[in-house]
Amino acid sequence: MKKLALCALAVLLVPVFAHADGDPGLYVDFGAEAQDVIPGETVVFTLAPANFGFTTPSCPDTDTFCVALLETAEWFDSADPPLGECHILDPGYLWWQDITIYVPCDAAICDYDTLIFGMYYCDDTLGCRPDIPDCLDPTFWDPDYIYQKDTMILHVVESPPSLYILQDSIYFVGIGQSHAYVPFSLCNGDPCASPTSYSYTMTSKGHIPGNPAFPQSGSTTVPGGGCEEVYAVVNAGSASPSDTDTLTIVAWDTETGSVYDTCVQIVMVVDM
């Protein structure tokens, strides 16, 4: 019994090593120091941890690496592959790492979340070891320096209007088209808002011959943070090249009429 007990104790005291055989570095990092976000927004960053051992004479070999994320506001949602998972990389190889951050709806204007993303060594038990220093940081890779870690600051700003309209500055319609669909996008700018019904009406200057079918109107429901396309139908069956018209759309929230937006779309007939 004493012998068995001593053997068990010896196993518990075996040290766990992390070998600096390769050189971790971010081939693709956040790409910026800061980014504006709005409450309810989901942000996905794609980074590329790599083994830069091919540039580092002191640690040029295949190694096992992991990634970890530190943040201040705890908005982290998910990672693919999972954080802390170990990857075997030959020198010059990488993997693509997605980091998803969800900004909560109760985030206040001017709140911040600081993200520190790092690539680290794994030890012999496939544990992620941020405490083990990089073999060489930064690593010079002509003409840039490659770092083991990168930082991104997310800054909360005011959400866009609850209703806004997107459109092209000019839309081209082929000559001879009797039912040309000219798109407008009705957008609900607040990702935290409930789906909202918007009504709209479209008017025309009537400058395209044979095109009397205005005003046109309708309604559509737009989810929070989303957009839905609506269409004006233009008859260019009797038009000539370079005939031009101006369409005006006015949209408002169906329930109260307290939120509205308007925009103008130029339509030109062309010979396609």
Secondary structure, DSSP 4 states (H G I P E B T S, - for coil): -HHHHHHHHHHHT--------S-EEEEE--SSSEEEE-TT-EEEEEEEEEE-GGG-TTS-S-EEEEEEEEESS--EEEEESPTT--EEE-TT-B--EEEEEE--TTPPTT-EEEEEEEEEEE-TTS-EETTSPPSSSSEEETTEEE-SEEEEEEEE-PPPPSSEEE--SEEEEETT-SSEEEEEEEE---TTSPPEEEEEEEEE---STT-----EEEEEEE-TT-EEEEEEEE--TT--TT-EEEEEEEEEETTT---EEEEEEEEEEE--
